[in-house]
């Protein structure tokens, strides 16, 4: 029997948890906590979160992810929005300590994303997957891409191999199993910038984008239906959600070990028809 795509993904990740299965919610939450995708302590502490909020409020393009018209808004307002999404204390006087992420809220957001992605499959929609965090999230997007294709969605790969120079450096769009990443033609790049997605959307107009960082921000800005992954120190998509410009933002740590995102995959996969 030919090896299935899910089997190949399981081999790639080194764990059968990437083959779709039925997991109790408590097991998925435990997985999120063990990987520190969520929980009382994640990668970014309170001071880092406050600093990133300040940068957004001050108009730093690197914090905006290609999203315009995010203000005027105060740091306290943004902090309150992030606290509502994640479950941490919104007190602006609390400057130190961890920034907690409630795993049950992550699970609910993943399930909502799974519903929308399953709809994309049922409707045969055109979808773009992309990540500015190729060392963390790429395996999750790859696994979701397989689900989408198996359920009837069409994965788009606009500008595959397209390259340009930016700031005197090579930039190129490449796809890993259908997931767009920015590279320097030799290595994937961690990026907040919207430029790659802006170019991609000139080539194709998808029904849905599932992405993070500037890839997600550019899609939201262009009015494309977008599911975003945002870390606790990435407030721009949450502000856009508050403004009514996007509906689905999954706030969780976006840079743990790639194979540790298996609970996220299982939460999404559970919403697809068997």
Legacy VTK file of the C-alpha trace (Angstrom):
# vtk DataFile Version 3.0
C-alpha trace
ASCII
DATASET POLYDATA
POINTS 274 float
0.000 0.000 0.000
1.308 3.472 -0.883
2.496 5.564 2.015
-0.060 8.236 2.896
0.763 11.934 3.258
-0.109 11.786 6.961
2.275 8.850 7.400
5.051 10.903 5.817
4.271 13.810 8.106
4.387 11.441 11.081
7.844 10.268 10.038
8.971 13.849 9.557
7.839 14.898 13.015
9.073 11.718 14.659
5.765 11.036 16.414
2.469 9.319 15.485
0.622 12.183 17.168
0.585 13.847 13.743
-1.696 11.130 12.403
-5.261 12.221 13.006
-6.736 10.575 16.096
-9.290 11.183 18.835
-7.848 12.904 21.909
-9.772 14.074 24.988
-9.536 17.857 25.459
-7.653 17.321 28.715
-4.880 15.494 26.841
-4.597 18.299 24.302
-4.415 20.899 27.059
-1.732 18.825 28.779
0.222 18.806 25.517
-0.068 22.582 25.187
1.196 23.020 28.739
4.074 20.557 28.406
5.336 22.327 25.281
4.748 25.784 26.813
2.583 26.698 23.845
0.317 27.945 26.619
0.425 28.016 30.401
1.535 30.211 33.285
5.029 30.696 31.803
5.707 31.045 28.071
8.543 32.555 26.025
7.747 36.233 26.473
7.582 37.884 29.871
5.457 40.836 30.894
8.155 43.417 30.191
8.613 42.143 26.630
4.859 42.209 26.022
4.603 45.789 27.291
7.561 46.828 25.126
5.968 45.339 22.003
2.657 47.050 22.805
4.477 50.370 23.136
6.129 49.818 19.763
2.761 49.128 18.146
1.138 52.208 19.695
4.091 54.334 18.569
3.636 53.133 14.977
6.688 50.879 14.567
6.162 49.114 11.190
7.878 45.964 12.478
5.153 45.615 15.120
2.305 46.434 12.735
2.746 43.361 10.461
1.547 45.389 7.475
-1.662 46.456 9.209
-2.555 50.122 8.888
-5.208 52.172 10.670
-4.584 50.437 14.012
-4.769 53.669 15.965
-5.332 55.839 17.759
-5.293 53.390 20.639
-3.559 53.485 24.002
-1.129 50.966 25.439
-3.584 50.233 28.248
-6.307 49.459 25.705
-4.070 47.080 23.774
-2.961 45.410 26.993
-6.607 44.892 27.965
-7.349 43.335 24.568
-4.407 40.949 24.881
-5.362 40.069 28.451
-8.907 39.254 27.343
-7.610 36.906 24.635
-5.073 35.137 26.827
-6.389 35.352 30.381
-3.517 37.252 32.002
-3.865 40.181 34.415
-4.555 43.448 32.483
-3.168 45.703 35.229
-0.827 48.172 33.427
1.087 48.706 36.656
2.288 45.094 36.623
5.540 45.400 34.692
7.354 42.181 35.561
6.712 38.457 35.673
5.390 35.965 33.121
2.606 36.551 30.606
0.267 33.604 31.007
-1.776 32.083 28.187
-4.871 30.127 29.165
-4.640 26.753 27.334
-8.419 26.350 27.259
-8.739 29.610 25.351
-6.109 28.366 22.917
-8.064 25.153 22.467
-11.294 27.056 21.755
-9.538 29.254 19.202
-8.019 26.191 17.502
-11.415 24.515 17.338
-12.942 27.629 15.757
-10.085 27.711 13.254
-10.682 24.030 12.528
-14.344 24.747 11.755
-13.404 27.464 9.274
-10.703 25.329 7.659
-13.081 22.381 7.364
-15.572 24.706 5.668
-12.857 25.661 3.196
-12.447 22.000 2.318
-16.161 21.373 1.939
-16.548 24.418 -0.297
-13.469 23.653 -2.396
-11.974 27.031 -1.509
-8.581 28.342 -2.564
-6.240 28.686 0.406
-2.784 30.124 1.063
-0.695 28.910 4.006
2.330 30.963 5.048
4.620 31.489 8.008
7.151 34.042 9.160
8.213 31.532 11.824
9.593 28.673 9.686
11.622 27.195 12.565
8.500 26.824 14.702
5.169 26.617 12.915
5.916 25.120 9.512
5.069 21.520 10.464
1.658 22.569 11.785
0.828 24.391 8.563
2.067 21.460 6.478
-0.172 19.031 8.355
-3.179 21.346 8.028
-2.440 21.712 4.330
-2.705 17.953 3.893
-6.082 17.991 5.636
-7.280 20.786 3.390
-6.235 19.067 0.188
-7.743 15.759 1.274
-11.039 17.497 2.062
-11.309 19.294 -1.267
-9.589 22.683 -0.841
-7.100 23.935 -3.410
-3.722 25.041 -2.059
-2.354 28.054 -3.907
1.371 28.689 -4.406
1.570 32.202 -5.874
5.014 33.479 -6.884
6.712 30.172 -6.091
10.435 30.797 -6.552
9.987 34.531 -7.119
12.990 36.534 -5.928
13.904 40.172 -5.487
16.420 42.322 -3.643
15.460 44.198 -0.504
17.927 46.364 1.381
20.700 44.912 -0.753
19.786 41.321 0.199
18.259 38.470 -1.753
14.676 37.554 -0.905
12.765 34.621 -2.356
9.370 32.978 -1.778
9.554 29.213 -1.422
6.982 26.588 -0.456
7.531 23.696 1.957
4.764 21.170 1.214
2.543 24.054 0.177
3.527 26.453 2.988
5.017 29.779 1.876
8.138 31.041 3.637
10.521 33.885 2.941
14.113 32.855 2.263
17.431 34.447 1.339
17.644 31.763 -1.403
19.697 29.634 0.984
17.846 29.630 4.305
14.355 30.371 5.615
13.976 33.748 7.309
12.093 34.700 10.460
10.182 37.784 9.361
7.508 40.192 10.573
7.366 41.948 7.206
4.273 41.999 4.969
6.144 42.352 1.660
6.076 38.719 0.573
2.321 38.324 1.094
1.620 41.675 -0.518
3.386 40.415 -3.636
1.640 37.039 -3.459
-1.790 38.693 -3.317
-1.013 40.588 -6.505
-0.660 37.172 -8.172
-3.632 35.364 -6.595
-6.737 36.170 -4.562
-7.475 33.280 -2.180
-10.701 32.627 -0.319
-8.773 32.058 2.903
-5.296 32.643 4.351
-3.922 30.781 7.366
-0.724 32.514 8.442
1.179 34.551 11.028
3.234 37.737 11.334
3.346 39.933 8.218
1.909 37.185 6.027
-1.286 37.343 8.088
-1.210 41.118 8.531
-0.939 41.776 4.794
-3.838 39.420 4.100
-6.050 41.113 6.709
-5.098 44.514 5.341
-6.100 43.361 1.846
-9.505 42.245 3.102
-8.871 38.518 2.702
-10.542 36.160 5.180
-7.639 35.256 7.473
-6.896 32.912 10.355
-3.910 34.266 12.281
-1.525 32.759 14.787
-0.168 35.465 17.093
2.136 35.207 20.080
1.308 37.008 23.299
3.692 39.814 22.271
2.175 40.195 18.770
-0.774 42.520 19.419
-1.457 43.819 15.888
-3.841 41.019 14.784
-5.738 41.300 18.080
-6.267 45.024 17.530
-7.461 44.256 13.991
-9.899 41.721 15.443
-11.198 44.310 17.920
-11.713 46.645 14.959
-13.816 44.006 13.216
-11.315 43.458 10.397
-10.656 39.777 11.145
-12.445 37.090 13.136
-10.042 34.293 14.041
-6.787 34.890 15.914
-5.103 32.053 17.822
-2.937 33.548 20.573
-0.263 31.053 21.600
3.510 30.732 21.712
4.579 30.650 18.068
8.141 29.372 18.355
8.435 26.123 20.301
9.796 22.934 18.761
7.872 22.193 15.531
6.793 18.674 16.542
5.337 19.998 19.818
2.438 21.617 17.960
0.720 18.247 17.601
-2.121 19.241 20.028
-2.863 22.199 17.753
-3.043 19.910 14.729
-5.288 17.424 16.535
-7.631 20.223 17.711
-7.998 21.488 14.145
-8.221 18.026 12.585
-11.068 17.033 14.923
-13.327 19.585 13.173
-12.834 17.973 9.751
-15.234 15.230 8.626
-13.893 11.733 9.254
LINES 1 275
274 0 1 2 3 4 5 6 7 8 9 10 11 12 13 14 15 16 17 18 19 20 21 22 23 24 25 26 27 28 29 30 31 32 33 34 35 36 37 38 39 40 41 42 43 44 45 46 47 48 49 50 51 52 53 54 55 56 57 58 59 60 61 62 63 64 65 66 67 68 69 70 71 72 73 74 75 76 77 78 79 80 81 82 83 84 85 86 87 88 89 90 91 92 93 94 95 96 97 98 99 100 101 102 103 104 105 106 107 108 109 110 111 112 113 114 115 116 117 118 119 120 121 122 123 124 125 126 127 128 129 130 131 132 133 134 135 136 137 138 139 140 141 142 143 144 145 146 147 148 149 150 151 152 153 154 155 156 157 158 159 160 161 162 163 164 165 166 167 168 169 170 171 172 173 174 175 176 177 178 179 180 181 182 183 184 185 186 187 188 189 190 191 192 193 194 195 196 197 198 199 200 201 202 203 204 205 206 207 208 209 210 211 212 213 214 215 216 217 218 219 220 221 222 223 224 225 226 227 228 229 230 231 232 233 234 235 236 237 238 239 240 241 242 243 244 245 246 247 248 249 250 251 252 253 254 255 256 257 258 259 260 261 262 263 264 265 266 267 268 269 270 271 272 273
